[in-house]
Amino acid sequence: MSRRARNIVATGVALALAGLLLAGCGNSKSPNMLDPKGTEARDIASVWWLMFGLAAFVYIVVGGLIIYAVRKGRRRSRAERDANDSVEPDTPRFDDHMVLWGGIVVPLVILFVLAVVTVTTTNALRRPASDALRIDVVGKRWWWAVSYPTTHFVTANDIHLPAGRPIELHLTTADVIHSFWVPQLAGKVDMIPNQDNLLRFVAKTPGTYRGECAEFCGLQHAHMDFVVVVQSQGDYDRWVAEHAQPPVEPASELADEGQVAFDSEACAGCHTIDGTPAQGKVGPNLTDLGERPYLGAGALENTPENLKQWITNAQRSKPGALMPPIQLSSAKASAIVAYLESLQ
Amino acid sequence: MTTLQEPEPVAPISEELVERAWKDAPGIPGFFTTVDHKRIGIRYIVTAFFFFFSAGVLALFMRAQLAQPNSHVLSAETYNEFFTMHGTSMIFLFNTPVLAGFGNYLLPLQLGSRDMAFPRLNAFSYWIFLLSGIFIYSSFFTGHLPNGGWFAYTPLTSTNFSPGINLDFWGLGVVFVGISTTVGAVNFIVTTFKMRAPGMTLNRLPIFVWSMLVFSFMVIFAVPAVTVAAGLLELDRIFGTQFFNPAHGGSTLLYQHLFWFWGHPEVYILFIPATGMISMIIPAFSRRALAGYLWIVTALVTIGFISFGVWVHHMFATGLPPLALSFFSAVSLLITVPSGVQFFAWIATMWKGKVRLTTPMLFAIGFLLIFLLGGITGVMVAVLPFDWQVTDSYFVVAHFHYVLNGAVVFPIFGAIYYWFPKMTGRMLDEHLGKISFWTMFIGFNVTFFPMHILGFLGMPRRVYTYSGDVGWNSLNMIVSLASVVFAAGTLLTLWNVWRSYRGGALAGADPWGADSLEWATTSPPPDNNFDATPVVASRHPLWDQRPLPVARSGPDDATHALGLEGAASRTAALTGGMRAEPGATFPIPEETVLPLVLALGIAAFFVGLLVKVVLVGAVGVAIGVIGLLAWAWKTGEEPS
């Protein structure tokens, strides 16, 4: 390749990389692990920046040495090509020094630093705290059952946490292996049958953070998201107090009809709504469905139209979901939607 | 004793005798009965590349689906099937067998031998590979592709959650193909220890032979673990045992331990021969000996050992005790050192050499730049807390493609450009080769580099779609577009191979001026490789021993096979000890259909298990037993 062509290629690569970096900024809704909002994610992000510094140094130095060696070797080749096709002599002293220093001593120093960082960070993270708030999360295909043992209520795909207080999540699964991951709060922990895995961290900043399943768990692994709502202690306490109350009676006539339909149709066979006859245990608890941002663990935004579509045919937006299509008249479906959206 | 002499003038009559002794039957019968390691090696490579391009097509479909959020190019089910088949194809049906193919082709030539130690076993291992590949790919025709990911974690893959035969294609296929890998490894080890040319001490083995030796020992210790994992899974699935059923006291983590006890060494099983190729290519185009030969051999053997102590780093998020995790974290960091040793040996070689930027050399340098990044991110994921964040995210997808695609596929492409002239007698087109390299190199980096960033942005692995509001759209589009560029680059090489095979420039015996013995014979080599066995007195026989001395046949059994008479009687020399002293003459078996018969019997047995028809399995066992007995019966026949 000519020098000119090479320059064009090099410029193209540089531009492409610059474009990548720009495109790679993501947006504010990205679950960006380098934009941490909890203790564990923060500590891991600082480990990353340390490693990034070392990695950039190593890549530039070693990559530079490769390029330098190639150019040096090429110059020798150009100078001698026609005159002399002999084999170059061995240079054992030079080789040994390169291998010893570049391949062994310097890497060992860097690795030692990383080993120390690994051990100290690992020890600091997930250390038990005496006043931690316990929350149990069970992974299911393909949603999350969340329960608060201290206050005895249950929700789904929606975890509320107080900021600043140590959290202790107990994670397990009801079926296959899932993995619990909220990139902005903490690293992931697998949910394994018959195993009670713990995740401990403190959420720092109030806000809504995206969580997702990170272990392939079958057909709808892609739609197994959840939301973590971190609130100030005051807001969190209010949220708890509301949930400790029995749900209010449906306010509108339509919603009232909806409740009747919900209890008489297939819905109540699978779903629980606290304080009502609906006590099914197969699907998610819907007691506070009206305040959840998404339906179907991230499959759809929670709007009345989407909810109606979801109730009548969940398979359309989440093929393979365990919720079967339900045959309902449009009026009945609208009533159920009104009822469910009224549940706060 | 070996008798040294100048290359003897070859009597034409003898040459004809030699040819007659080694010629395969023409046409179809010869195709099914050959035991020639060169034909088998090329077959391995061609078959493996079929699976490479199939896996690539699956990947392009996946990238088409992921180019935009919420798209419907593939259904969830199809996407899950495609990524399972992509991974399974690349690991089991491309990477491992293609390296075995190069090993098959090159080992006897580099050792100065006339064939492998067990030529019929060699044919058998190819037939098993081919049939197991057909077995796994036949799932396309039934419409029930494996869909549990290439590591098929339980309990997702139990019949409770994955009914149907989808997973059985995978589980049985993995056990099936493992036979091929294992018998191939045994063959490589015995060939290396017993078939070296006189004077080729272990200290003079080409690095590629060393790498295949380490590859083989690792295969023998690692593959049984995955065979047990997939075998127990199939017992659970077919016969209702409960090894991995947590509801009945089975352990899902046991499966992960068994799988990764093979799975991590496997990464090095692939990587080590790839570096072996690099260690042949870089010195050849630097026109000097590889720097730090002993350092590199030590590094290869060390990697072989350490790689068995790192498997738990695939399980950092499973809730194992912290002390155990810290141990595996430390060992995973440590394994970087032997790779660093190799790296600086390569740099030193180029630094003090005369570098010619041929296509194989470009692939080698591309490999260095890619593997450097893959190695660095490998160190990162060994750091326990960081791994908790990035495991099962696109960061890890980026990392292992830098290692398994960049650091294995690039050397393999380099090897194709390097050894194609030996295999076919024709050069590949250098101009087209360089275009192919640059297309692949740029396509590769723009495909896989952004995946690191997607991982940071929280994109999990193995999702068939994603919502449009989380900031992953533009990067995914870039990745998808670049994947087409990468694919085009590989197709340019395919086109180059096709064109050059038909009309490339003639290569001659040693087009690159390289140092190892495969370049001492014609291109392509005659069926018997070497008329008279070379006598080696250097690590670089073709550089240091000009003209290359060859041995003459002696009257006794120890030396009969060395010279032209040995070639004419279809024999090879067994050598032994550190210095490869000739010890015995050993007849190379005639062409035979028995390996194919035995392989077909085994295939029928697996098909019987798959379709759950006892009769089919029983017929398979019967054919296999008859094949084995016939095979044993014919062992030890003296050459006529």
Interface residues (C-beta under 8 A of the other chain):
Chain A: M1 V9 G12 V13 A16 L17 G19 L20 A23 G24 C25 G26 N27 K29 S30 P31 N32 M33 L34 E40 A41 D43 I44 V47 W48 M51 A55 V58 Y59 V62 G63 L65 I66 Y68 A69 V70 K72 G73 R74 R76 S77 E80 R81 D85 S86 V87 E88 P89 D90 T91 F94 D95 D96 M98 V99 W101 G102 G103 I104 P107 L108 L111 L114 A115 V117 T118 V119 T121 T122 N123 L125 R141 D175 V176 I177 S179 W181 P183 Q184 A186 G187 K188 V189 D190 I192 P193 N194 Q195 N197 L198 R210 E212 C213 A214 E215 F216 C217 G218 L219 Q220 H221 A222 G298 P319 G320
Chain B: S75 A76 E77 N80 G148 G149 Y153 P155 L156 F161 S162 P246 A247 T252 L253 S286 R287 R288 A289 A291 G292 W295 A317 T318 G319 P322 L325 S326 S329 A330 L333 L334 T336 V337 G340 V341 Q342 F343 F344 A345 I347 A348 T349 M350 W351 K352 G353 K354 V355 R356 L357 I365 L368 L369 L372 L373 I376 T377 V379 M380 A382 V383 L384 P385 F386 D387 W388 Q389 V390 T391 D392 S393 K434 W438 I442 N445 V446 F449 P450 I453 F456 L457 G458 P460 R461 R462 V463 Y464 T465 Y466 S467 D469 V470 G471 W472 S474 L475 I478 G513 D515 H540 W543
